[in-house]
Amino acid sequence: MKITMLKFHGGQLSPANEEAATALERFKNYEQYEIEIKLTRNPQFHAKVFKFFQFCFEHWKSSCEFMNEAGQFDVFRKNLTVLAGYYDTYYTIKGDARIEAKSLAFSSMAQEEFEGCYQALIAAAMRTIFKGCGVDVENKLIGFF
């Protein structure tokens, strides 16, 4: 069970919202429980990165035709992540190298690495997707920096 908590002075933990408070009602007061605490990344920044992906995708898809736009967005996002240098290399049974984009999930990447990844995504998009774009597109891009 995952419950979002806020830490207060003195080590006191409190539910971060009404949903978390409701989830805690099933636990008895003054009983001992074992918990695992994970630091979360900035959710607003995470949303900004995915808005950037969507902006890049909208610009890129205008020059392409494909069948499944939803599935294509995921492939696009992973390809841009690889171009940004955030990938792992695996080898097949035949010995061929296979490149796979790193996960951008909260649990997979610390905030500092995620911020570096975002800067690399912008640079990769500028080198490839937006190469030679007009001033209007460049002005929209500035909003993501």
N, C-alpha and C positions, 0 to 999 in steps of 0.2 A: 504494500500500500504506500502510495506517495502522497505526502501532505506538505504543502508549502508553509513554511514557518518563518517568523521574523525573530531575530535575537535582540534582546534588550539587555541593559546594564545588569551585571551580576549573573549573567549566564541564563537568564530566563528566556524560554522560547514560548512564542505565542502564535496562534494561527494567523496566517497572512490575510485571510478573507473569510467570508461566511461559509463557503463550501468546505474549507479546511476545518473550520470550527465544528461544522456538522459531522464531518468524518471523525473528529476526535471524541465525539459523544459516546462512541461505543467502548471507549477505554475507561476503566474505573479510576477514580481519584486515589492517589497515594499508593498505587501499584507500581511495580518496577517494570519497565519496558526497555528493550534494546532497540536503538535506532541507528540508522546509517545516514550521515549528513554529507551532502554533495553541494559544492558551490555551483550556482547557476550563472550563466552568462547573461549579459544585458539583453533582455528580450526586445527592446526597442531597436537596438543595433542589429540584432538578428533579422528583424522585420525589414530594416533598411537594406540589408544585403539582398534579401529575396525580392524586394522592390527593384533593386538594381538588376538582378537576374531577369525579372519580367520586362524591364525597360529594354535591356539588351536583346531579349528574345523577340519582342515586338518589332524592333528595328531590323533584326536579322530575318525574321520570317517573311517580311514584306518582299524579299527577293527570292523566296523558296516556296515550293509547293510540296505538301506532304499530306498523308491521309489522317493520322491521329495526332492532333495538335497537343492534347494533354500528355500523351506519351512522349512526344517530340520535345516538349519543354524539359522533361526530366533528363533526356539524352543531351540536350543543349546545355543544361546546367552542369552536368557532369563533364562534358567536353570542355567547357570554359574553365572549370576547376582544374582540369588536367593541364590546359594551356597556361594556367597561372602557376603551375609547378607543384600543385598539391595533389599528389597521387602516390599510389603504392604500385610496385611492380611484382607480379606473380608469374610463375612459370607453369606451363601446361605439362601434361604427361609427355607430350612430344618434344618438350624442351623449348617451345616458343614462349617469348615474353608476352605478357598480357598486362596492360596498364589499366588501373581502376582508380577513379577519383576518390579522394579521401572523403569520409563522411563529415558533413558540417553540423551534425547533430550536437546538441548541447553537451551530451555526455562524451563526445568524441574529441572535442577540441577546446582547450582553455581559451579564455577571453583574449589574451595577448596574441596567441597564435591565430585566432579568428580575425583579429584586427589586421594582422599582417597578411592573412589570406585575402581579405577584402581589398587591400591596396594592390596586391598582385592580380586580383580579378579585374580591377579597373585598368591596370597596365596592359593585361592580356586583351581586354576588350578594345582598348584604344589601338593596339597593334593590329588587330584582326578585324573585328566587326565594324568599328567606326573609322577605319583607315580611310582618309579622304572624304569624310562626311562634311556636311555644310555647317555654317555658323549656328543655325537654329538647333541642330542636334548637339553641337558642342556646348551651347548655353544650357541645354537640359542636362547634359552630363555633369556640368559644374555643380549642380545641385546635389550630386552624390558624393562629392569630395569632402 
